Amino acid sequence: MFDFIRTHQRLMQFLLLLFIFPSFAFFGLEGYSRFSDGDNAVAKVAGQTITKEELDAAQRQQLERMRQMFGGQFDAKMFDTPEAKRAVLDNLIAQRALGAEVTRDKLAVSDQVLQQSIMQIPGLVKPDGTFDNEQYKVLLAAQGMNPKGYEASLRRDMALQQLNSAIQATAFAPKTVAGRLSDINDQERSVQELQFKAASFAGQVKITDDMLKAYYDKNASQFEVPEQAKAEYVILDSAAVAAQISVSDADIKSYYDQNQKQYSTDEQRRASHILIAVKKDAPAADKAAAKAKAEGLLAQVRKNPADFAKLAKANSQDPGSAEQGGDLGYFGKGAMLPAFEDAAFKLKQGDISDVVESDYGYHIIQVTGIKPAAAKSLDEVKGEIGAEIKKQLASKKYAELADIFSNTVYEQGDSLKPVADKLKLKIETADGLHRQPNPALAATVPYNNPAFLKALFTDDVIKSKHNTEPVQVAPSVLMAGRIVEYKPVTKRPFDDVKNIVRERVTLTEEMALAKKAGEARLAELKAKDDSAGFGDVRIASRVKTQGWNQDAFLAVMKADTAKLPAYTGVEVPGLGYSVFRITKVAQPAAPDAARRKTEQEQIANTLAQQEMLAYVAYLKEQAKVKILKGGEALVGKSTEPAN
């Protein structure tokens, strides 16, 4: 079972697309509250629509996720199918259905939990332990987001996680089932091999010219030289657009004046506190007791202010700060409860407050540091502002230039020079292009893009030397090309490959004789056991496959061992035929306890996935999912559930 994943990587890539929704559907996609009906709607879930734009964005994010996951093994063609597109749409539908359930169940995430989650983002905590609000804004801006939008999206995602965890946590793997599967995985088979090597039959093979010619004609594709092309191309991207934009000092000054708050920091204070906790709705007697305790501690810290941290560590009932002597780090206005904040911002550095009441209880506050408000000068941020203005202008201008790019490419159908001159683009050249992307090149290389190659290798472009249609090879990246040299598919002459053909025909005939001899011997051994001619005993196990040919290993592990010795045979491509004698089947003396525990966790995770899939299927039915005509055209025939 466990070796299946290792030996079927390509299949698993596709299966991952189908089962990845716990991480894909719950995270990274923009919120699910903006919906609109119209011609671009592809599906309706719980009365709300999914648009074509949202589906396209989801597909791009899924491709990028898979590209990062599989690296050089990633094959974009696997996902350019109606089935793959339908899987992405199903994930979006699952997200909508789960979102509707979150709303119905009134699941929510508190401000404190949200704040803790954001604090876990790498790079947002300064060396002094304070939150770097400026860096936080910069990181979000780089992704086209702002704090308010991101935090709303994160809150929704965390609510979805609550629902997801509640369902998956109900799954478990019975020890007997997990143990049985681990036993199968651990099973060791003692095996001997009798080889019938293809090379041993070389003297019996007789090759004629007719056999060679027949093989050559039957296997013509083995001797083809694929078609290839040399092409010119031009690219319109953000860099090309930005190069045509200039930003004046006046523009920078105006932007700075209008956005001064962005380049300034409000006053921040660092404080420590001692909290005597009591619930807001606690009885009056409990509140009075808590306040009396706080006032007693206040008297102690005022008598010996240097003991504040010691008293906080011993008495504060705030688990987040007590161990740090009550230290809360630096914070600005709006970060704390109003009563706490008002008191802290009225104190001078080193001052200790009176007892302050909040919804959490009674606080004693000591201000330990003050950072005054500060603003960066225009000279300090001039470069940053210039780049931001250029980015914004380029984003707006791209649509305009994209129209010019497309129209010029179409109008000047047999040359790229007009569009290159008009938009100041460079004409690049690429040689040795084929219909399919070159796996040796990165998927990000523009001329290796599947959509561009598909547009390039059309009859009109090949025969008439016309420009391709404009192709979007990445977000905000348009590309067009034309073929300048084309070589069609050719077949290498028989005389040029005659020696290669002879080698292949000879091996084919040798393999046939080896297989015939091996199968005859296998039939004899099944009728009467005989160990003569077999090699030394080897151990075959699903967890110990080193040194085994994959075909031979699978044959040995699939063999029926109800009666020993058991025999099986298999053709080993290119080598010959092997007969295997299985003499013993046993469990290892000392099973790997750690691996067995991991396997049990894997089984539990699989069951949890199944639980979640079943639950999502139920929610889809409740949400009255409907694939609209626009969706059917994109992903194939509707599979709308019966209602």
C-alpha positions in Angstrom: 0.0 0.0 0.0 2.6 2.5 1.0 4.9 1.8 -1.9 2.0 2.6 -4.3 2.6 6.4 -3.7 6.3 6.0 -4.5 5.7 4.0 -7.7 2.8 6.0 -9.1 4.0 9.6 -8.7 2.3 10.9 -11.9 -1.1 9.4 -10.8 -0.6 10.9 -7.3 0.0 14.3 -8.8 -3.5 14.2 -10.3 -5.0 12.7 -7.1 -3.5 15.5 -5.1 -5.4 18.0 -7.2 -8.6 16.3 -6.2 -7.9 15.9 -2.5 -5.9 19.1 -1.8 -8.9 21.2 -1.0 -8.4 21.2 2.8 -5.4 23.5 2.2 -6.5 25.0 -1.2 -10.2 25.7 -0.5 -9.7 27.0 3.0 -6.7 29.3 2.5 -5.2 31.9 0.1 -8.3 32.7 -1.9 -10.0 36.1 -1.6 -13.1 36.3 0.5 -16.4 34.7 -0.4 -18.7 37.6 0.3 -18.5 39.4 -3.1 -20.8 37.8 -5.6 -22.6 39.0 -8.7 -24.9 37.3 -11.1 -24.2 37.8 -14.8 -23.0 36.2 -18.0 -19.6 35.3 -16.3 -21.2 33.2 -13.5 -20.2 29.6 -13.6 -21.9 28.1 -10.6 -24.3 29.0 -7.8 -23.9 27.8 -4.2 -26.4 28.6 -1.4 -27.9 31.4 -3.5 -24.5 33.0 -4.3 -22.5 32.8 -7.5 -19.0 31.9 -8.4 -17.6 33.9 -11.3 -15.3 33.0 -14.2 -12.7 35.4 -12.8 -12.7 33.7 -9.5 -12.4 30.3 -11.2 -9.5 31.6 -13.3 -7.7 33.0 -10.2 -8.2 29.7 -8.4 -6.7 27.7 -11.3 -3.7 30.0 -11.4 -3.1 29.6 -7.6 -3.5 25.9 -7.9 -0.9 25.6 -10.7 1.5 27.7 -8.7 0.9 25.6 -5.6 1.6 22.4 -7.6 4.6 23.9 -9.3 6.2 24.7 -5.9 5.3 21.2 -4.6 6.7 19.2 -7.5 9.4 21.4 -8.9 11.0 20.0 -12.0 8.5 17.1 -12.1 5.6 19.5 -12.5 3.7 19.0 -15.8 1.2 21.8 -16.5 -0.5 19.7 -19.2 -1.9 17.4 -16.5 -4.1 20.3 -15.3 -5.2 21.6 -18.7 -8.1 19.2 -18.9 -11.9 19.5 -18.2 -11.4 17.0 -15.3 -8.7 19.2 -13.7 -10.7 22.4 -14.2 -13.8 20.7 -12.7 -11.8 19.7 -9.7 -10.8 23.3 -9.1 -14.4 24.4 -9.5 -15.5 21.7 -7.0 -13.0 23.1 -4.5 -14.5 26.5 -4.9 -17.9 25.1 -4.5 -16.7 23.3 -1.3 -15.4 26.6 0.0 -18.7 28.4 -0.6 -20.7 25.5 1.0 -18.4 25.5 4.0 -18.5 29.3 4.3 -22.3 29.1 4.4 -22.1 26.5 7.2 -19.7 28.7 9.1 -22.3 31.5 8.9 -25.1 29.3 10.0 -23.2 28.0 12.9 -22.1 31.5 13.9 -18.4 30.4 14.2 -16.2 33.3 15.1 -12.6 34.1 15.8 -11.8 36.5 18.7 -9.5 39.6 18.3 -7.0 38.0 20.6 -6.7 34.8 18.6 -6.5 36.7 15.4 -3.7 38.9 16.8 -1.8 35.9 18.0 -2.0 34.3 14.6 -0.7 37.5 12.9 2.2 37.7 15.4 3.3 34.2 14.2 4.1 35.5 10.7 7.9 35.5 10.3 9.6 38.8 10.1 6.9 40.8 11.9 8.5 40.9 15.4 11.3 43.3 16.0 14.5 42.3 18.0 13.0 44.2 21.0 9.9 42.0 20.8 7.5 44.6 19.5 5.2 44.2 16.5 6.6 45.7 13.3 3.4 47.4 11.9 5.3 49.1 9.0 6.7 45.8 7.8 3.3 44.2 8.1 1.8 46.9 5.8 4.7 46.5 3.3 4.2 42.7 3.1 0.5 43.0 2.5 0.9 45.8 0.0 3.3 43.6 -2.0 0.3 41.2 -2.5 -2.1 44.0 -3.2 -3.8 43.8 0.2 -4.3 46.1 3.2 -4.5 45.2 6.9 -8.3 45.5 7.1 -9.0 43.3 4.1 -6.3 40.7 5.1 -7.5 40.4 8.7 -11.1 40.0 7.5 -10.0 37.2 5.1 -7.8 35.6 7.8 -10.7 35.6 10.3 -12.9 33.8 7.8 -10.1 31.3 7.0 -9.6 30.6 10.7 -13.3 30.1 11.2 -13.3 27.5 8.3 -10.3 25.8 10.1 -12.4 25.4 13.2 -15.1 23.6 11.2 -12.5 21.5 9.3 -10.8 20.5 12.5 -14.0 19.6 14.2 -14.9 17.1 11.4 -11.5 15.6 10.8 -10.8 15.1 14.5 -13.6 12.5 14.7 -11.7 10.1 12.5 -9.4 7.4 14.0 -7.6 4.3 12.7 -8.4 1.1 14.7 -5.2 -0.5 16.0 -6.2 -3.9 14.5 -6.6 -2.4 11.0 -3.5 -0.3 11.2 -1.6 -3.3 12.6 -2.7 -5.6 9.9 -1.7 -3.1 7.2 1.7 -2.6 8.8 2.1 -6.4 9.0 1.6 -6.6 5.2 4.0 -3.7 4.7 6.6 -5.4 6.9 6.2 -8.9 5.5 9.5 -10.4 4.4 9.8 -13.0 1.7 12.8 -15.3 1.3 13.5 -15.5 -2.5 15.8 -17.3 -4.9 16.2 -16.3 -8.5 16.8 -18.4 -11.7 17.7 -16.1 -14.6 17.3 -16.7 -18.3 19.4 -13.9 -19.7 18.5 -12.6 -23.2 22.1 -12.4 -24.1 22.5 -16.1 -23.5 20.3 -16.8 -26.6 22.3 -14.6 -29.0 23.6 -17.6 -30.9 20.1 -18.9 -31.6 18.9 -15.6 -33.2 18.8 -15.4 -37.0 18.2 -11.8 -38.3 17.2 -11.1 -42.0 17.0 -7.8 -43.9 13.3 -8.4 -44.2 13.0 -8.5 -40.4 14.9 -5.3 -40.1 12.8 -3.5 -42.7 9.6 -4.8 -41.2 10.6 -3.4 -37.8 11.6 -0.1 -39.3 8.3 0.3 -41.1 6.2 -0.8 -38.1 8.0 1.4 -35.6 8.4 4.5 -37.8 7.8 6.9 -34.8 11.0 5.6 -33.2 13.1 7.0 -36.0 11.3 10.4 -36.5 13.0 13.7 -36.1 10.3 15.9 -34.5 9.2 19.1 -36.1 10.9 22.2 -34.8 10.8 25.9 -35.4 12.8 29.0 -34.9 10.6 31.9 -33.8 10.7 35.6 -33.0 8.6 37.0 -30.2 7.8 40.1 -28.2 6.6 40.5 -24.7 4.5 43.2 -23.0 4.8 43.0 -19.3 4.9 45.3 -16.3 8.6 45.9 -16.8 8.0 47.0 -20.4 5.2 49.3 -19.3 7.1 50.8 -16.4 10.0 51.6 -18.7 7.7 54.0 -20.5 6.6 55.9 -17.4 8.5 58.7 -15.8 7.7 60.1 -12.3 8.5 63.8 -11.5 9.7 65.2 -8.2 6.5 67.1 -8.1 4.5 63.9 -8.3 6.6 62.4 -5.5 6.1 65.5 -3.3 2.4 65.5 -3.9 2.1 61.8 -3.0 4.2 62.3 0.1 2.0 65.2 1.3 -1.2 63.2 0.7 0.0 60.0 2.4 2.1 61.4 5.3 0.5 59.1 7.8 1.9 56.1 5.8 5.4 57.4 6.5 4.9 58.3 10.1 4.6 56.3 13.3 2.4 57.2 16.2 3.6 57.3 19.8 4.2 53.9 21.3 4.5 52.9 24.9 6.0 49.9 26.6 4.3 48.8 29.8 4.3 46.0 32.3 1.2 45.1 34.3 -0.1 42.9 37.1 -3.5 41.5 36.4 -5.9 40.2 39.1 -8.4 38.5 37.0 -12.2 38.5 37.6 -15.0 38.1 35.1 -17.0 41.1 34.1 -20.3 39.5 35.3 -18.8 38.0 38.5 -20.6 38.5 41.9 -19.9 41.8 43.7 -18.1 40.0 46.5 -15.7 38.3 44.0 -15.0 41.7 42.4 -14.4 43.3 45.8 -12.0 40.6 46.8 -10.0 40.9 43.5 -9.9 44.7 43.8 -8.7 44.5 47.4 -5.9 42.1 46.4 -4.9 44.4 43.5 -4.8 47.4 45.9 -2.6 45.4 48.3 -0.1 44.7 45.5 -0.2 48.3 44.4 0.9 49.4 47.9 3.8 46.9 47.6 5.0 48.1 44.2 4.8 51.7 45.2 6.8 51.0 48.3 9.4 49.1 46.2 9.0 49.9 42.4 12.1 47.8 41.6 10.1 44.7 42.7 7.4 45.2 40.0 8.6 42.4 37.8 9.1 40.0 40.7 5.6 40.7 42.1 4.1 40.4 38.6 5.7 37.0 38.0 4.5 35.8 41.4 1.0 37.3 41.4 -0.2 38.3 37.9 -3.0 36.2 36.4 -2.2 37.1 32.8 -0.6 33.9 31.4 0.8 35.7 28.4 3.0 38.2 30.3 3.4 36.9 33.9 6.5 34.9 33.1 8.1 38.0 31.5 7.5 40.0 34.7 4.4 41.5 33.3 6.1 43.0 30.2 3.7 43.6 27.3 6.2 45.1 24.9 5.5 48.3 22.9 2.0 49.1 21.7 0.2 52.0 20.0 -3.2 53.4 20.5 -6.0 51.0 19.6 -4.0 47.9 20.6 -5.3 47.6 24.2 -8.6 47.8 26.0 -9.8 51.5 26.3 -9.5 51.7 30.1 -6.0 50.1 30.0 -4.9 52.3 27.1 -6.2 55.6 28.7 -4.3 54.9 31.9 -1.0 53.9 30.1 -0.9 56.9 27.9 -1.4 59.3 30.8 1.6 58.0 32.7 5.2 59.2 32.4 8.0 56.8 32.0 8.6 54.9 35.3 5.2 55.9 36.7 2.9 53.4 38.2 -0.9 53.7 37.8 -3.7 53.4 40.3 -5.7 50.1 40.1 -7.4 50.1 36.7 -10.5 48.1 36.0 -11.2 46.4 32.7 -13.3 43.6 31.3 -10.6 41.1 32.4 -10.2 42.3 36.0 -7.9 44.8 37.8 -4.6 46.0 36.5 -1.6 47.7 38.0 0.4 49.4 35.1 3.9 50.6 35.0 5.2 52.5 31.9 8.7 51.3 31.1 9.4 53.0 27.8 8.1 55.7 25.4 8.7 56.0 21.7 7.6 59.5 20.5 5.8 59.9 17.2 8.1 60.1 14.3 7.9 60.7 10.5 10.3 59.8 7.7 11.5 62.7 5.6 10.7 63.1 1.9 14.4 62.3 1.1 14.2 59.1 3.1 11.2 57.7 1.2 11.7 59.4 -2.2 12.8 56.2 -4.0 10.1 54.1 -2.3 7.4 56.6 -3.4 8.7 56.8 -6.9 8.6 53.1 -7.3 5.0 52.9 -5.9 3.8 55.7 -8.2 5.4 54.0 -11.2 3.8 50.7 -10.1 0.3 52.2 -9.8 0.6 54.1 -13.1 1.9 51.0 -14.9 -1.0 49.0 -13.6 -3.4 51.5 -15.1 -1.5 51.9 -18.3 -1.1 48.2 -18.9 -4.7 47.8 -20.1 -4.3 50.6 -22.6 -1.0 49.3 -23.9 -2.4 45.7 -24.0 -5.1 46.9 -26.4 -2.5 48.6 -28.6 -0.3 45.5 -28.5 -3.2 43.2 -29.5 -4.5 45.5 -32.3 -1.1 46.0 -33.8 -0.2 42.3 -33.7 -3.4 41.6 -35.6 -3.2 44.5 -38.1 0.4 43.8 -39.0 -0.1 40.1 -39.3 3.2 39.1 -40.8 5.7 41.2 -38.8 6.4 42.0 -35.1 8.4 45.1 -35.9 5.5 47.5 -35.9 4.4 46.5 -32.4 8.0 46.5 -31.2 8.6 50.0 -32.6 5.3 51.4 -31.3 5.7 50.1 -27.8 9.5 50.1 -27.6 9.7 46.3 -27.2 12.7 44.1 -28.0 12.2 41.3 -30.6 13.7 38.2 -29.1 14.5 34.9 -30.9 14.2 31.3 -29.7 15.3 28.2 -31.7 14.6 24.5 -31.4 11.0 24.9 -30.4 8.6 22.0 -30.4 4.8 21.7 -29.9 5.3 20.5 -26.3 7.2 22.5 -23.6 10.8 21.5 -23.2 11.1 19.7 -19.7 14.7 20.8 -19.5 13.6 24.5 -19.4 11.9 26.2 -16.5 8.1 26.6 -16.9 8.6 30.4 -16.4 10.6 30.7 -19.7 8.0 32.6 -21.9 8.6 30.7 -25.1 8.3 27.4 -23.2 4.7 28.3 -22.2 2.2 25.7 -23.4 -0.4 28.3 -24.6 2.3 30.2 -26.6 3.5 27.0 -28.3 -0.1 26.0 -29.1 -0.6 29.3 -30.8 2.7 29.1 -32.6 2.2 25.6 -34.0 -1.0 26.3 -36.0 -1.4 26.0 -39.7 -1.8 29.7 -40.3 1.3 30.6 -38.4 3.4 27.8 -39.9 2.3 28.0 -43.5 1.5 31.7 -43.9 4.2 33.0 -41.6 1.5 35.1 -39.8 1.9 36.4 -36.3 0.3 34.4 -33.5 -2.6 35.7 -31.7 -1.6 37.6 -28.5 -1.2 35.1 -25.7 -1.4 35.7 -21.9 1.5 33.6 -20.6 1.2 34.9 -17.0 -0.8 37.6 -15.1 -0.3 40.9 -16.9 2.1 39.3 -19.4 1.2 39.3 -23.1 3.2 37.6 -25.8 3.1 37.2 -29.5 5.4 35.4 -32.0 6.0 34.3 -35.5 7.9 31.5 -37.1 10.9 32.4 -39.1 12.2 28.9 -39.8 10.2 25.6 -39.8 11.3 22.0 -40.1 8.5 19.4 -40.4 8.6 15.9 -39.0 11.1 13.8 -40.9 12.0 10.1 -40.9 15.6 9.1 -40.7 16.6 7.0 -43.7 16.6 3.2 -43.1 20.3 3.0 -44.0 21.2 5.6 -41.4 19.5 3.7 -38.6 20.0 0.1 -39.8 22.5 -0.7 -37.1 20.1 0.6 -34.4 17.3 -1.4 -35.9 19.5 -4.5 -35.9 20.2 -4.1 -32.2 16.6 -3.7 -31.3 15.4 -6.6 -33.4 18.1 -8.8 -32.0 17.2 -7.9 -28.5 13.5 -8.5 -29.2 14.2 -12.0 -30.6 16.6 -12.8 -27.7 13.9 -11.7 -25.2 11.3 -13.9 -26.9 13.6 -17.0 -26.6 14.5 -16.2 -23.0 10.8 -15.8 -22.1 9.9 -19.1 -23.8 12.6 -21.0 -22.0 11.7 -19.3 -18.6 8.0 -20.1 -18.9 8.7 -23.7 -19.7 11.0 -24.1 -16.7 8.4 -22.3 -14.5 5.7 -24.8 -15.5 8.0 -27.7 -14.6 8.8 -26.2 -11.2 5.2 -25.7 -10.4 4.6 -29.3 -11.1 7.7 -30.5 -9.1 9.8 -28.5 -6.7 13.5 -28.3 -7.6 16.1 -25.8 -6.2 18.8 -26.6 -8.7 20.2 -23.6 -10.6 18.7 -21.0 -8.2 20.9 -18.3 -6.7 21.4 -17.3 -3.1 18.4 -16.4 -0.9 17.4 -12.7 -0.9 14.9 -10.9 1.2 12.1 -9.0 -0.5 10.0 -6.5 1.6 7.8 -3.5 0.9 10.1 -1.5 3.1 13.3 -2.9 1.8 13.3 -2.7 -2.0 16.9 -1.8 -2.6 18.6 -3.8 -5.3 15.3 -5.1 -6.8 14.1 -4.5 -10.3 10.7 -3.0 -10.0 9.0 -5.6 -12.3 10.6 -8.5 -10.5 9.8 -7.0 -7.0 6.1 -6.6 -7.9 5.9 -10.1 -9.2 7.4 -11.6 -6.0 5.2 -9.6 -3.7 2.0 -10.4 -5.7 2.8 -14.2 -5.8 0.4 -16.5 -4.0 2.3 -18.0 -1.0 -0.5 -20.1 0.4 1.7 -23.1 -0.4 5.5 -23.0 -0.1 7.8 -23.1 -2.0 5.9 -20.8 -4.3 7.0 -19.9 -7.8 6.4 -17.0 -10.1 8.1 -15.6 -13.3 8.4 -12.2 -14.9 9.9 -10.7 -18.0 12.5 -8.1 -17.1 12.6 -5.6 -20.0 16.0 -5.5 -21.7 17.5 -8.3 -19.5 15.5 -11.5 -20.0 13.2 -13.6 -17.9 13.5 -14.5 -14.2 11.9 -17.4 -12.3 11.5 -16.8 -8.5 11.3 -19.4 -5.8 9.7 -18.1 -2.6 10.7 -20.4 0.4 9.6 -18.4 3.4 7.2 -15.7 4.5 7.7 -14.1 7.9 7.5 -10.9 10.0 10.7 -9.2 11.1 11.9 -10.1 14.6 11.9 -6.4 15.7 9.3 -4.3 13.9 10.1 -0.6 13.5 7.7 0.9 16.2 8.3 4.5 15.0 7.4 3.7 11.4 4.3 1.7 12.5 3.2 4.7 14.5 3.7 6.9 11.4 1.7 4.5 9.3 -1.1 4.5 11.8 -1.2 8.3 11.6 -1.2 8.1 7.8 -4.2 5.8 7.9 -6.0 8.1 10.4 -5.3 11.1 8.1 -6.7 9.2 5.1 -9.9 8.4 7.1 -10.1 12.0 8.3 -9.9 13.1 4.6 -12.8 10.7 3.8 -14.8 12.1 6.7 -14.3 15.6 5.4 -15.1 14.7 1.8 -18.4 13.1 3.0 -19.3 16.1 5.1 -18.5 18.5 2.2 -20.7 16.4 -0.1 -23.5 16.7 2.4 -23.1 20.5 2.6 -23.0 20.8 -1.2 -26.4 19.0 -1.3 -27.8 21.3 1.3 -26.4 24.4 -0.5 -28.4 23.4 -3.7 -25.3 23.6 -5.9 -26.0 24.4 -9.5 -23.4 24.4 -12.4 -24.5 27.2 -14.7 -24.2 27.2 -18.5 -21.0 29.3 -18.3 -19.5 26.6 -16.0 -20.6 23.7 -18.2 -18.8 25.3 -21.2 -15.6 25.7 -19.1 -15.4 22.4 -17.3 -17.6 20.0 -19.2 -21.1 18.6 -18.6 -22.8 19.5 -15.4 -23.0 17.0 -12.6 -25.5 19.0 -10.6 -26.7 17.0 -7.6 -30.4 16.0 -7.4 -32.3 18.2 -5.0 
